[in-house]
Amino acid sequence: MDIIRVNTPRGLELKGAIWGDNTMDSVVIMMSGICSNVFQNDLLCATGELLSKNNIAFIAGHAMDAFSCIAYSDFSTGKQLYTGVVYDDFKLVYEDVEAYVKYAKELGFRNIILAGHSLGSNKIINYLGNTTDNIVDYFIVSAPVDLSYWWTVMPDMDICLKEAKKFVDEGRGNEILPYLFGGFSPMCANTVLGFYNAFNLKNCPVLSGDGETDSLYAIKPSGSFVIGEKDSMAGGDAKIFMEKINACCKYPEKNQVVVVPDASHIFYGKHEEYAAAILDCLNYHFGLITALPV
């Protein structure tokens, strides 16, 4: 794994990571989920390692603050944990995804596959549904979220949102809230409110009905929808959840829905199985496997 630096039009340098290099024909760019980076999300590392061993480069695309890790104590487990993305601007999602796509194109990759995990999937749907470029050859959406539904199932979200509004009203928008966002990560008040109001990421509203599906319908390339069988964000039936999202696409019959058995939203304990599913998706579409997994 090597650290990469990707420039955005606004001048901000995004820090990501790459496995493999541009001597390989194909690359998977995976936009990570909220509060996620290669230092604390083994899903990214497992996927990068398996794909690169099979002659497919892998880029982990991070949000604007993903490398600004901070440590905090989780008193429910008694462990010290790390997180990133305390600060993010969801209005700039399209620009951030586009920066990684153009970075891969400039490196000369012949096949560019755009993927996402969790909120990263909503980010790539926003990009794919609005871009006029034809750079991406295939997409992989994994464990996307219906944002409005998410707010109803994550713990203490009402308290977190109320406190965030209070902080912003007091001019303290960049301060970290005293409540863990969603029960799992510190986050500043501005980022919480930005997340709550991010209509551009409400593009999988198949549970709540709150959002838009035009972005899904406008996606040009075919792709795969991957989800864990026990995804807690899927409303009780992961396969049906993904089939409903796929049904919003213009040509759903050209896509495939893949369910990873016994896996959760973050594929905890199933990272290798997730990586293998991604590899299978690529082989299904491109026939990209050129070496046996090590």
Buried (B, 14 or more C-beta within 10 A) or exposed (E): BEEBEBEBEEEBEBBBBBBBEBEBBBBBBBBBBBBBBBBBBBBBBBBBBBBBBBBBBBBBBBBBBBBEBEEBEEEEEEEEBEBBBBBBBBEBBBBBBBBBBBBBBEBEBEBBBBBBBBBBBBBBBBBBBBBEEEBBBBBBBBBBBBBBBBBEEBEBBEEBBEBBBEBBEEEBBEBBBEBBBBEBBBBBBBBBBBBBEBEBBBBBBBBBEEBBBEBBEBBBBBBBBBBBBBBBBBBEEBBEBBBBBBEBBEEBEEBBBBBBEEBBBBBEEBBBBBBBBBBBBBBEBBEBBEEEEE
